[in-house]
């Protein structure tokens, strides 16, 4: 399915908090085919008000007016996948919304090696038009938080505004209960800023479009053929084994230049092969995530029965290692706080603060104003035991996570 | 790659004939983030003026203001794939433009079973900003022509407007020679209107998302299990063989209802299986493209070694048969004409007219006004021998094809 990106302004207006939330971000088409339009058209910021199917799913571009843009993270136009579902009961909608944030969490951990924290947004941060917003929050290399995906329980807000009804078992018309959820090209920025270092990208093997780059090395012209032959046969072996492999056989650039180039591109593994390796029927394997000598292993046999399992194991190791490094980094940068002073201290050090919270919306906005931090989420994983709100001193049921964010 | 869909109006204006051609079709964003914009933004009608890379390719939505829309064929917003290339010489650009129209022609014939006629557009019908436009023209079931894909040699028109230069072998700066080409969701409409009949869609097997539907048939409750078991095992056999197969095992609908439903959906082959078939370990196979009894074959063995090659052969037969039927239909509806009177006669009968042409742009526009037909193309495949222009009586080098079109 694909729904049009121009939404009549009157549709956007139907759900009151939705239009209130989105109106500062809208791009409006007012002229079409040379004529002033009678009704302005909104360039889709999201499709809650644009579709009329119970369930639909699309990959699309969306537009949100931004004055301060940042590549991948905050752009006037971005690409996303968005899903919308309708259900007979609140419980089913809630289950769907939770299931999708779980899908996104698994994707982040298992594919992108990003240890996101899933949780519920505060009222202040809830999607305009939703009853509840679930989020996955990721810690970037600069320790800012990135909202990397969201899933909303929309309740009956949109179905009441648009009179979207169904006949229940008793033949009674009921408004549907809806959800929507999305991740976007912003996630690409999340991958870059979670794993990248000063040498460039560092891509998790499961998402890398090139998992292994082969760099042949020769000095004398008479070495070239045998080295290239061996490199090509290694490429075939790995390709046949289902590994995404690239042979950089150009003779315009030196091996050193190629090393830097493919490191910058984030390729997880590099295989080097020179004349001496050809003689010994072995190769050198270097890991992108461990710079220099420590990440280099010499004398790995070219035999498929040795090389293929070795490469696959290394790719798995790198995948896991990136995740573990990111988990350690995340956990060493979250501070448990019990008072507003401790919270301010943590935030001023660039860290995330986690503490019990039953504050009001005003309290939350005050923290934002005074520290720049917002409630990223009430994490699903909560500590046991009695809690006291860091701001009000009242008994609290949950901890919230506070951080500066993109 | 992906380029933004909002193009500053001043960019569109840079190539004079481009803006002249597109300005009646533009949607303009004049308000962003609640403020009147200093410069209007055009919602991408195409990306010649939106990109700054030598070569790029994207799947995207584009917007062209249309007052009279028709699903798939002419819509205010549509999806397409667009490619843009830059070359050092006119010859290379010409070669690329021709190669792409050839790619589209092959796709139309081999995948969509649509016998398009490839050729060159007249000056009047050339893309706004191009030196030459190549097209594939398809005859729909109502005998109207559909421009199903185009490839443009843009010359240096855009590179001069945007100062897109390169350094040649002698270090001299030269303007690049460019091409662009696209097919769109309109092609989906072409498939529907080429092959469809009163019962619904008829999809060419190579493009069908379901190639075979299995409809199990039972009357008594005790027959259900054995029929469903057999149906499921047939599904597995076909699926394993790489055939896109669907088992419609719902018990909400009768077999007759399912037959109609999947015919409407255009599924090329239907397999029916009832209790007697289970006993004889055989099935009934029905072709979508041959209605009723003549398209039905009884007693095809369920043995994988028989069933799989049989189904594959039938799918190939249907693919070829759809193409041949469309070729026969097309050829019986193109009339060779030698005078304007003959042309008018052919067009008034709803046919396409093919005749020698060296008329002026004014002559061409006169034909459009008087008959509703336009020059669809000068086909690449030209008849031999001397020719006399059907309109002017002057010696002509080429025949053109005239038709009413979508």
Boltz contact constraints between the chains, C-beta under 6 A:
constraints:
  - contact:
      token1: [A, 4]
      token2: [B, 77]
      max_distance: 6.0
  - contact:
      token1: [A, 24]
      token2: [B, 33]
      max_distance: 6.0
  - contact:
      token1: [A, 24]
      token2: [B, 34]
      max_distance: 6.0
  - contact:
      token1: [A, 27]
      token2: [B, 29]
      max_distance: 6.0
  - contact:
      token1: [A, 27]
      token2: [B, 32]
      max_distance: 6.0
  - contact:
      token1: [A, 28]
      token2: [B, 31]
      max_distance: 6.0
  - contact:
      token1: [A, 29]
      token2: [B, 27]
      max_distance: 6.0
  - contact:
      token1: [A, 29]
      token2: [B, 29]
      max_distance: 6.0
  - contact:
      token1: [A, 30]
      token2: [B, 30]
      max_distance: 6.0
  - contact:
      token1: [A, 31]
      token2: [B, 28]
      max_distance: 6.0
  - contact:
      token1: [A, 32]
      token2: [B, 27]
      max_distance: 6.0
  - contact:
      token1: [A, 32]
      token2: [B, 65]
      max_distance: 6.0
  - contact:
      token1: [A, 33]
      token2: [B, 24]
      max_distance: 6.0
  - contact:
      token1: [A, 33]
      token2: [B, 65]
      max_distance: 6.0
  - contact:
      token1: [A, 34]
      token2: [B, 24]
      max_distance: 6.0
  - contact:
      token1: [A, 65]
      token2: [B, 32]
      max_distance: 6.0
  - contact:
      token1: [A, 65]
      token2: [B, 33]
      max_distance: 6.0
  - contact:
      token1: [A, 77]
      token2: [B, 4]
      max_distance: 6.0
